[in-house]
Amino acid sequence: MIVPIKGFVEYKRREYCNDIECPVQVMMNKKEQGSADYNDLREVCVKDCLHTTYEFHHWLMEKGYLLVRPEK
């Protein structure tokens, strides 16, 4: 169960992709979600993302996101 942290917002799905105007995401935004064209583009994201985790991580830091996990 994910418990929100008061005073913070969670990362929204594809927020990074939309913010950097990823060309694949831009095309996906023009398609109907769940359509064959949309799903084909989604496969590009899943299997061959144009960006690296390094770029994503630094974008998160620039936007002020924190990565947290509960103590064990």
N, C-alpha and C positions, 0 to 999 in steps of 0.2 A: 504494500500500500504506500503510495506517495503522499507524504504530508507536506503541504505547502509551508514555506517559511514566511511568517508575517512580515509584510513590508517589502517582499521580493516578488518578482514575476518569473515564471518559467519560460524557457526557450520555446518558441512556437515552431512547429514543424515547417521546414523549408524557409525559415526566416533568413538564414544565411544566404541561401540560394537566391531568394528574391532581392535581398539587400545588395548583393554584388551583381545583380542582373545576369546571372548565369544564362547563357544562350539556350541551354536545354530547358531550364526552368521557364524562361520567357515563352518558348514554344509550348510547353506543357500548360501554361496559364491560358493559352488560346484554345485548348482542346477541352472537350467534355470529360470530366473525371470518370474513369472507368471505361472509356471508349478504347478501341483497338489502338488508335494513334497515340492516345495518352499513355496507355500501358507500354507501347513500344519505346516511347521516350523515357518512361520510368525505368525501363530495363537498362538504358544507358546510365542513368544515375546509380542504379544498384551495382552494375558490373564494371562500368568504366567512367566513374566520376572524373570531371575535368579538373577538379581541385584536390588538394592534399589535406590530410588531417592537420598538418602544420599550419596551412593557411586558415583553416577553420578554427583551430585553437587560438591563433593570434587575433582573429576577428572577434571571438568570444571575449578575449581579454580587453580589446579595444572598446567593446560595447559594455564592459563592466560586468559580464557574467562571471559567476563563481561556480565551480564544480564542487559539490558536496556529497557526502554519503554519511549514513548513520554510523555511529560507533558500534563496534561489535562487542 
